Amino acid sequence: MEQGEGSGSKPYDEIWSKLVPSNSKYSDVELWYDEVEIHSEVKISSSEKQGWCKITRNSDLCSATLQNKSLNVIFVDGTDVPIEDTVMIRCGSEIIPGPVSDGYLSYRFKVMPMNESPKKLLQISLDSDHLKCSICLNIWHDVVTVAPCLHNFCNGCFSEWLKRSQQKHASVLCPHCRSAVQFVGRNHFLHSIEEDVLQSDSSLRRSDEELAVLNSCALIKSPLVINNGKKPRGKRARSMPEEDNNGTNLSCAQCGTEYGGFQCNQNTVHLQCHACGGMMPSRNNFRVPQHCIGCDRAFCGAYWHSQQVTRSDSHHMCAPETFKPINERTIARIPYLAHEKNRHEQDITERCIQQMGKTLQDVVSEWIIKLNNREIDRTRMPLNHKEMITSETHICKYV
């Protein structure tokens, strides 16, 4: 086997990854350093070793950054990486130092399993009284956290409190400390603690009937921005990968303007779109969905389209392709993530479909019919609420 040449970092006691060539005639390239310059055969027709890339291990210990150090374009999982550019690679990524038609070898990046060092068991004693919702006085269920005071409640309990507050008061106050609530969202970290506590003491678990009532009241699926009697400024809370807003403050188009017979008032709760970062009013039981049923995140494109609102410099909205019904989606090629990113299996699948005289869209259409007829095993679908999904369900492009 070959060993990648280290560039200044301390070597490990064992290899952390290697490049496995597609041609078994050539040796694996072992990576012992955090940062490695790769010198290996790159062409089948030559035994000369060439330096062609630098691989740097990432802090998550299961991925790396590849930099093109050759004089050619490098192909990583079918994507061009120009000279001196970088790209993230993960276990299974295919790397080709140049065009396959020119005789360049294909390599598969493989992360080696780590030997787990002995871990000390840290025991933490939690008082269950500190894990109770101050509204129902029981252990949290589907816990949500309000800001800025950071108190925690059951999703169903706080949803009911929120509805009553909107009907009767100009502001939404925390049920625990009475400070004004500006934001509320689900707390997935505390949800895992909630499960651990209930497993350790089953007497704290509520009946299925009680939990069903709580779930029916729960309205908080994605983060809510609460105005509390002030005109929403609509400031972008975080940078979004899908849209470039050039620093624009993203406001809600219905704050100050009426569309479709609806206009935001001082008590309107707002949702922040996961794709573009813009705001829209949270309208429960509205005919157009605002949440992806597969991931529970909020998307604004379908809602604003139903209100006949168009995108502008002051108001962003996500593209129609971001969030639409399953039966309105088209597909021209096998997704990159299919077959665990194995390009060879993807190619085989595409050839089989072609040999049947069908297009990929034909196969997807048949699959949708079987989905509606409940002929497909849904247990393997990595989606929330998978039993509720039909061909007319709005799904985001990220699930």
Secondary structure as the mmCIF struct_conf table of DSSP 4:
data_model
#
loop_
_struct_conf.conf_type_id
_struct_conf.id
_struct_conf.beg_label_comp_id
_struct_conf.beg_label_asym_id
_struct_conf.beg_label_seq_id
_struct_conf.end_label_comp_id
_struct_conf.end_label_asym_id
_struct_conf.end_label_seq_id
STRN STRN1 GLU A 2 GLN A 3
HELX_LH_PP_P HELX_LH_PP_P1 GLY A 4 GLY A 4
STRN STRN2 GLU A 5 GLY A 6
BEND BEND1 GLY A 8 SER A 9
HELX_LH_PP_P HELX_LH_PP_P2 LYS A 10 TYR A 12
BEND BEND2 ASP A 13 GLU A 14
STRN STRN3 SER A 17 PRO A 21
BEND BEND3 SER A 22 ASN A 23
TURN_TY1_P TURN_TY1_P1 SER A 24 LYS A 25
BEND BEND4 TYR A 26 TYR A 26
HELX_LH_PP_P HELX_LH_PP_P3 SER A 27 ASP A 28
STRN STRN4 VAL A 29 LEU A 31
BEND BEND5 TYR A 33 ASP A 34
STRN STRN5 GLU A 35 GLU A 41
STRN STRN6 LYS A 43 LYS A 43
TURN_TY1_P TURN_TY1_P2 ILE A 44 SER A 45
STRN STRN7 LYS A 49 ARG A 57
TURN_TY1_P TURN_TY1_P3 SER A 59 ASP A 60
BEND BEND6 LEU A 61 CYS A 62
STRN STRN8 SER A 63 ASN A 68
BEND BEND7 SER A 70 ASN A 72
STRN STRN9 ILE A 74 VAL A 76
TURN_TY1_P TURN_TY1_P4 ASP A 77 GLY A 78
STRN STRN10 THR A 79 VAL A 81
TURN_TY1_P TURN_TY1_P5 ILE A 83 GLU A 84
STRN STRN11 THR A 86 ARG A 90
TURN_TY1_P TURN_TY1_P6 CYS A 91 GLY A 92
STRN STRN12 GLU A 94 ILE A 96
BEND BEND8 PRO A 97 GLY A 98
HELX_RH_3T_P HELX_RH_3T_P1 VAL A 100 ASP A 102
TURN_TY1_P TURN_TY1_P7 GLY A 103 GLY A 103
STRN STRN13 TYR A 104 TYR A 104
HELX_LH_PP_P HELX_LH_PP_P4 LEU A 105 SER A 106
STRN STRN14 TYR A 107 VAL A 111
HELX_LH_PP_P HELX_LH_PP_P5 MET A 112 PRO A 118
HELX_LH_PP_P HELX_LH_PP_P6 LYS A 120 GLN A 123
HELX_RH_3T_P HELX_RH_3T_P2 SER A 128 LEU A 131
STRN STRN15 LYS A 132 LYS A 132
TURN_TY1_P TURN_TY1_P8 SER A 134 CYS A 136
BEND BEND9 ASN A 138 ASN A 138
STRN STRN16 ILE A 139 ILE A 139
BEND BEND10 HIS A 141 ASP A 142
STRN STRN17 VAL A 143 ALA A 147
TURN_TY1_P TURN_TY1_P9 PRO A 148 CYS A 149
STRN STRN18 ASN A 152 CYS A 154
HELX_RH_AL_P HELX_RH_AL_P1 ASN A 155 LYS A 168
BEND BEND11 ALA A 170 SER A 171
STRN STRN19 LEU A 173 LEU A 173
TURN_TY1_P TURN_TY1_P10 PRO A 175 CYS A 177
HELX_LH_PP_P HELX_LH_PP_P7 SER A 179 SER A 179
STRN STRN20 ALA A 180 ALA A 180
HELX_LH_PP_P HELX_LH_PP_P8 VAL A 181 VAL A 181
STRN STRN21 PHE A 183 ARG A 186
HELX_RH_AL_P HELX_RH_AL_P2 HIS A 188 SER A 200
HELX_RH_3T_P HELX_RH_3T_P3 SER A 202 LEU A 204
HELX_LH_PP_P HELX_LH_PP_P9 ARG A 205 SER A 207
HELX_RH_AL_P HELX_RH_AL_P3 ASP A 208 CYS A 217
BEND BEND12 LYS A 221 SER A 222
STRN STRN22 LEU A 224 ILE A 226
TURN_TY1_P TURN_TY1_P11 ASN A 228 GLY A 229
BEND BEND13 LYS A 230 LYS A 230
BEND BEND14 ARG A 238 ARG A 238
BEND BEND15 PRO A 241 GLU A 242
TURN_TY1_P TURN_TY1_P12 ASN A 246 GLY A 247
TURN_TY1_P TURN_TY1_P13 ALA A 253 GLN A 254
BEND BEND16 CYS A 255 THR A 257
STRN STRN23 TYR A 259 TYR A 259
TURN_TY1_P TURN_TY1_P14 GLY A 260 GLY A 261
STRN STRN24 PHE A 262 PHE A 262
TURN_TY1_P TURN_TY1_P15 GLN A 266 ASN A 267
STRN STRN25 VAL A 269 GLN A 272
TURN_TY1_P TURN_TY1_P16 HIS A 274 CYS A 276
STRN STRN26 MET A 279 PRO A 281
TURN_TY1_P TURN_TY1_P17 ASN A 284 ASN A 285
BEND BEND17 ARG A 287 VAL A 288
STRN STRN27 HIS A 291 HIS A 291
TURN_TY1_P TURN_TY1_P18 ILE A 293 CYS A 295
STRN STRN28 ALA A 298 ALA A 298
HELX_RH_AL_P HELX_RH_AL_P4 GLY A 301 SER A 306
TURN_TY1_P TURN_TY1_P19 GLN A 307 GLN A 308
BEND BEND18 ASP A 313 SER A 314
HELX_RH_3T_P HELX_RH_3T_P4 PRO A 320 THR A 322
STRN STRN29 PHE A 323 PRO A 325
HELX_RH_3T_P HELX_RH_3T_P5 ILE A 326 GLU A 328
BEND BEND19 ALA A 332 ARG A 333
TURN_TY1_P TURN_TY1_P20 TYR A 336 LEU A 337
HELX_RH_3T_P HELX_RH_3T_P6 ALA A 338 LYS A 341
HELX_RH_AL_P HELX_RH_AL_P5 ARG A 343 GLN A 355
TURN_TY1_P TURN_TY1_P21 MET A 356 GLY A 357
HELX_RH_AL_P HELX_RH_AL_P6 LEU A 360 ASN A 372
TURN_TY1_P TURN_TY1_P22 ASN A 373 ARG A 374
BEND BEND20 ILE A 376 ILE A 376
TURN_TY1_P TURN_TY1_P23 THR A 379 ARG A 380
TURN_TY1_P TURN_TY1_P24 ASN A 384 HIS A 385
HELX_RH_3T_P HELX_RH_3T_P7 LYS A 386 MET A 388
TURN_TY1_P TURN_TY1_P25 SER A 391 GLU A 392
STRN STRN30 HIS A 394 CYS A 396
TURN_TY1_P TURN_TY1_P26 LYS A 397 TYR A 398
#
